[in-house]
């Protein structure tokens, strides 16, 4: 292989790698961009929410279920019977087919 051919193949490999890295970066960046609509909230006052079992081990579902007192501007909630502010990640997903007590 001639010197010029080796240089050309090396430049091609470097360019292909740079393009691949840049496209991966842009794809990941665009995945994180989500638009929230006004009124699109995960909890509302009066709604029942259940803490994940990992956060309250040894307690039954009824003991981990609380009613939302208010939704804060940060997206967190305050609850009746539980102190502090709590984020969406602390709760189980809402199941609409579950009976309401």
URWO-V287517 format. One record per residue. N is the residue number from 0. RES is the residue in one letter. SS is DSSP state (H for helix, E for strand, C for the rest). PSI is psi as a letter, one per 40 degrees, with the letter a starting at -180 (none if undefined). OMEGA is omega in whole degrees, 0 to 359 (NA if undefined). Layout:
# URWO-V287517
N|RES|SS|PSI|OMEGA + N|RES|SS|PSI|OMEGA
This chain:
# URWO-V287517
0|X|C|h|180 + 1|X|C|i|181 + 2|X|H|d|181 + 3|X|H|d|179 + 4|X|H|d|178 + 5|X|H|d|178 + 6|X|H|d|181 + 7|X|H|d|179 + 8|X|H|d|178 + 9|X|H|d|178 + 10|X|H|d|178 + 11|X|H|d|180 + 12|X|H|d|179 + 13|X|H|d|179 + 14|X|H|d|180 + 15|X|H|d|178 + 16|X|H|d|179 + 17|X|H|d|178 + 18|X|H|d|178 + 19|X|H|d|179 + 20|X|H|d|180 + 21|X|H|d|181 + 22|X|H|d|177 + 23|X|H|d|178 + 24|X|H|d|182 + 25|X|H|d|178 + 26|X|H|d|179 + 27|X|H|d|180 + 28|X|H|d|182 + 29|X|H|d|178 + 30|X|H|d|184 + 31|X|C|e|181 + 32|X|C|h|176 + 33|X|C|i|179 + 34|X|C|h|177 + 35|X|C|h|178 + 36|X|C|i|177 + 37|X|C|h|181 + 38|X|C|e|179 + 39|X|C|g|182 + 40|X|C|i|184 + 41|X|C|e|179 + 42|X|C|i|178 + 43|X|C|i|178 + 44|X|C|h|181 + 45|X|C|e|182 + 46|X|C|i|178 + 47|X|E|h|177 + 48|X|E|i|183 + 49|X|E|h|175 + 50|X|E|i|176 + 51|X|C|i|183 + 52|X|C|d|180 + 53|X|C|d|182 + 54|X|C|d|179 + 55|X|C|g|183 + 56|X|C|i|178 + 57|X|C|e|179 + 58|X|C|i|178 + 59|X|C|i|182 + 60|X|H|d|181 + 61|X|H|d|179 + 62|X|H|e|180 + 63|X|H|e|184 + 64|X|E|h|181 + 65|X|E|i|178 + 66|X|E|h|180 + 67|X|E|h|178 + 68|X|E|d|179 + 69|X|E|i|175 + 70|X|E|h|182 + 71|X|C|i|183 + 72|X|C|d|179 + 73|X|C|e|182 + 74|X|C|e|177 + 75|X|C|i|180 + 76|X|E|i|167 + 77|X|E|i|188 + 78|X|E|i|170 + 79|X|C|h|177 + 80|X|C|e|177 + 81|X|E|h|182 + 82|X|E|i|173 + 83|X|E|a|178 + 84|X|E|i|184 + 85|X|E|i|181 + 86|X|C|i|181 + 87|X|H|d|183 + 88|X|H|e|181 + 89|X|H|e|187 + 90|X|E|i|174 + 91|X|C|i|177 + 92|X|C|i|180 + 93|X|C|h|178 + 94|X|C|h|185 + 95|X|C|e|181 + 96|X|C|e|180 + 97|X|C|i|181 + 98|X|C|i|179 + 99|X|C|h|180 + 100|X|C|none|NA
